[in-house]
Amino acid sequence: MGGDNAPDVVLDGLELAAERHPKARILLVGDEARLAPLLEQRKRAARICSLRHAPDAIPGDMKPTAALRLRNASMRVAIDAVAAGEASGVVSAGNTGALMALGKIVVKALPEIDRPALAAIGPSARGDVVMLDMGANIVCNARNLVEFAVMGDAFARTVLGLPEPSIGLLNVGSEELKGDDRVRQAAEMLRESGLAGNFHGFVEGHDITAGTVDVVVTDGFTGNVALKTGEGALKLMIGLLKQVFASSARGKLGYLIAKPALDQLRAFIDPRRYNGAVLIGLNGLVVKSHGGADAVGFAHAVDVAMDMVTHRLNERIREKLATLPPPRSATAEIGVADPGSAGSGVELR
């Protein structure tokens, strides 16, 4: 029931997903009176879906603390199904903060994970790249970053199908002496872990789009800034291209000549291909579709969830966590999470 054009876009997306995943079983949660007639019109989706009534829906502007109290909301009922083991994961285009809060509080983190992270896929010159954390944890310690690397490695293997993904720690320089103690400690721990063979070392901002590594690890503050900077740069580039091609008759002629190449570029950077951010590190899978996604975008978010279930994401995470060196002695640190992204609050460690 969440998203800009719900529930029609969700059902249209499931119609596409059903074609790709005919053996999937989807628990469709929401207002049954609205959903049932819409589902009847989509035969492929109807074959893989069963309905569960939830009378309420969480508005897009509701604060996470208020959303936690709506126990009959569709998002809460879906999350409860994951926590109870009835479903392997949840996909929602609804309120991001509410989904993150419900995931952390109801589904809960894996016992070995200190803080779940928000992971997403983006384009690079060498193909797709995984980046985390994208905003769930504003301040992190070295151990958090190492756990993010483990989760990013498992995510790249299960969703991107990479047999040996390379991992980089985002830093202000590639030299070993660059960065603060936290980042350098994380690098040392990774070199002593089972991921040592895949650990590239430090990477810089330009390495994200260059595809220097397959997995970029950073704290949620830096990751969110990098994400939105990249989105802004992409919008600027597209806007400038439109201006150039529309500015003169010569520009319009140039557009017609370049159109086949531009169509290829548009397909490569199509945001629908990268729809489906994942709150990774929980006992169940939580996938956030963009609220403005169309049917193709929502179907891609379902693809991400199916890949993680089929290829046993959490089992891979546990296997890699077992190879980490033991945690070092704790140092006083205050981690303040972003309330808007349903972070983990204020915590002393």
N, C-alpha and C positions, 0 to 999 in steps of 0.2 A: 504493500500500500504506500510505499515511500518513493520519492522521486518527483520530478517536475510533471510528468505525464502518466502517473500511475492511475490505475493498474494496467492500462492498455499496453504501455511499452514493455512492462515486465512480462506480460503474457505473449506479446509478439516475440520478445527475446527468447522465451521458453519454447516457442514454436520452432525457432531456428536451432536452439540447443538440442531439441528432441531429434532433429534430423541428424545431428552429429553424434548424439549420445542416446541411441534408441533403447539401451538397457538401463539408463539412469532411472532413479525413482525420486521424484520431487514432491516434498510436502509443501503445498502452496497455502500460506497462512494469510488470512485477512477476512474481510467482510464477505461471507459466503453468498449473500443475496446479490452482491455486485459481481463476484468472481465467477459464480456458476454459469450464468448465461454467456459470459465472455469466453470461458473455457470451452464451452460447447462449440463455439465458432472456430476453434483452433484444434483440429483433430489430432495432429501429432503431439501437441502439448497435453491434450486430454489423456492420451494413452500412457504418459509417464507421470502424471500428476494425481495426487489425492488432496482433497481440500480439508483444511482445519479452520474452523470459524474463530475469528478474533474480532470482537465488536469495536475495538478502539484502534486508533492509529496515532503515532507520535508525530506532532507537527515538526516541520523542518527547523523552526526557530526555538523549539523548547530546549531549556537547559538540561544537561545530563542528570542533574540531581532531581529535577522534576520528573524526567522520563523514567527514572528508576522506580517511581511509585505507581506507574501505570502497568499493573500486572496483567491486564487483559488486552494490552496493545499487541498488534501483530508482530512487531519486532521482538517484544519480550516473550511471546508465546513461541516464536521460532527459536530464539536463544535458549529458552527452557528445554526445547526438544533436543538441542545439541548437548546441553548439560546432562540431560537424562539418558543420553546414548541412543535416542530414537533417530537422530540424524548425525551425519559425520561433520556437517558444516552448515553455515548459513550464508546466503548472498542477499544483500539488501542495498537499495538505492536511497534509503532514508537518511535521517539525521545522523551525521557522522559522529558527533560527540556522544550521542546516546548509544550508538552501536558500539563504540570503543569502550564506554563505561560498562555497558551490559556484558560485553565480552570478558572484560577483566574481572568483574565482580561475580557474574553468574557462571560462566564457563571456567574461569580461573586459569592461571598460568600453569604450565608444566612444572612439576616439582623441582626440576633441575634449573629452571629459568627464573632469574631474578626479575627481569622486566620484559614483557612482550614488546615487540617493535612493529612499526608500520613499514611494510615493504612494498615497493612498486617497481614496475618495469618501464623502461624508456628506450628511445632509439639512440644508437651510436653509429659511428662510421664503420664498425665491424659487426654490426648486428645489435641485438637487444642487450641491455645492461640492467642488472638488478641493483637497487639502491635502498638502503635502510640505515638508520631510522628516518622516517619522513615527517616526524612531528609528535609521536606518542610520548617521547621522553626528552624533555628539553635539556636536562643536564644528566650526564652519564659518567660513570667511573670506568676504569680500564677493563674490569671484568665484564661490565655491560657490553662494551665494544667487542670483546672477544666472543661473547654469546651471540651478538648480532652477526658476527662473521660466520659462526656455525650455522645459524638460521638462514643466512643469505646463501651459503654454500648448498644447503639442502633444498632451498627454494629454486636455485638455478638448475639443480639436477632434476627436480621433479617437474617444474613448469617449462623451463627452456630446453630440457633434455641434454644438458651439457655433461659429459662424463667426468670432466676434471676442470671445473670452473676456477678461474684465477680470481684472487681476492686482493683488494687494495684498501688501505686506511686513508681516508681523506685528510689532507694536512696542508700546511702553508708552503710546503716544499717537499721534494722527493728525497732530500738528504737525510740520513739517519739521525742527525742532531737537531733537525727541525721539529717544531711543535712543542707542546707542553708535556709535563711528566706523564699525564694520563695517556696520551696517544703513544708515547714512546714505550710505556709499560705494556700497553696492549700489544704493540708490535713484538716485544720480547716474548710475551706469553704465546702469541701465535707461532713464533719460530720454535717454541718448545712443544707445540701441540701436534695432533694428528693432521692439522691443516698446513703444516710447515711447507710441504711440497707444493702447495697451491698458493702460498702467500707471496704476493709480488712485492710488498712493501708499501711505502707511502705513495699516494697519488695526489695530484692537484686538481683544481676545478676543471681545467681544460681536458683532463684525462677522461672525464665522465663521457663527454660526447665523442672523444677520440676513440673510445672503446679499448683503452689501454688494459683494462681488466674487465672481467665479467660481473663482478660483485664489488660495489663501492660501499664501504662501511663508515658511518659517522654518527654523531649524536643528532637528536631530533631537531634541535634548533638550527644547526648548520644544514642538515638535510632538507628541511622545509624551505629555508632561504634559497638553497641551490635549486630546488624544484621550481619555485615560483620565479626565480630569475631566468631559468631555462624556458619556462612557459612564456614569460614576457618577451624574451629575445626572439622566440619563434613567432609570436604575434607581430612583433615589429618587422621581422623579415617578410612575412606574408603581406603586411600592410604596405611596405615599401615596394614590393614587387607589383602589387595592384596599382600603385600610383604610377610607377614607371610605365607599365603596359597601357594604362589608360590616358597617359599624358599627351599623346600625339598619335597621328595616323601611323607614323613609323613604329611607335610602340605597340599599337594594335596589330600591325603586320608581324612584328617580332613575336607577339604572343601566339599568333596562329602558327608560326613556324616552330615555336618552342613548346606548343601545347602537349605533344606526346611525352616529352621529357618531364614537363611539369605535372602531368597526370601520374607519372611514375613516382615523382617526388611526393605528391599529395598522398598517394597510397602508402608510401613508406612512413610518413610522419602522421598518418591518420590517427587522431587520439583514441578512436574506438578500438584500435588494435591494442592499446595499452590500458584499457579500462579494467579495473579490478585491483585495487590496493588491498593488501592482506595484513591483518593484525596477526602476526606470526608469533608462536611461542605459547599458545593456549592449548588446553586439553581438547579443543575442537577447532575447526577451521572457520574463520570469520573473514568474509570477503566484502569489501565496500565498493559498490558500483557508484560512479559519478551520478549525481542526481539528475543531470541534464542529458545523460546517455540515451541514445536511441536504441532500437531493438538489436541492432548489430553489436553495439557496445555492451548492452546487458548480457547478450549471449556470450560475449567474450569473457565477462566476469564469471559466468557459469563454467566456461571452459577452464579457467584458472582453478576454480574449486574442484572440478572433476579431476584435473591433473594431479592436484595435491592429494586427493583421496586415493586415486588409483595407484600412485607411486609412493604411498605411505610416507608422507612428509614428516610426520612427528616421529616415526620410528627412525628415520635417517638423522633427525636432530639428536635424538637420544644416543644413537651410536657415536656421533661425532663428539657430543659433550663428554662422553666417557674418556676421550683421548686428551682432554684439557688438563693442564697442570692444576694442582689444588689452589684454591683462592689464597691470595696473599693477605697479610694482616690488614684489617680494615683501618682506614683513615677517616677522620671526621670529614664528612661531606654533606652538604645540604642539597638535595635534588628537588627542584621546583618544576613540576610538570605544567604544561599549558592546559588550563581548564577547558579551553575551547576544543582541544583535541582529546579530551577525556584522559588526561595523563594520570599518573599514579599519585598525585598529590605531593605534599611535603613530607620528606622522609629522611631521617638521620641514619647514616650508615658509617 
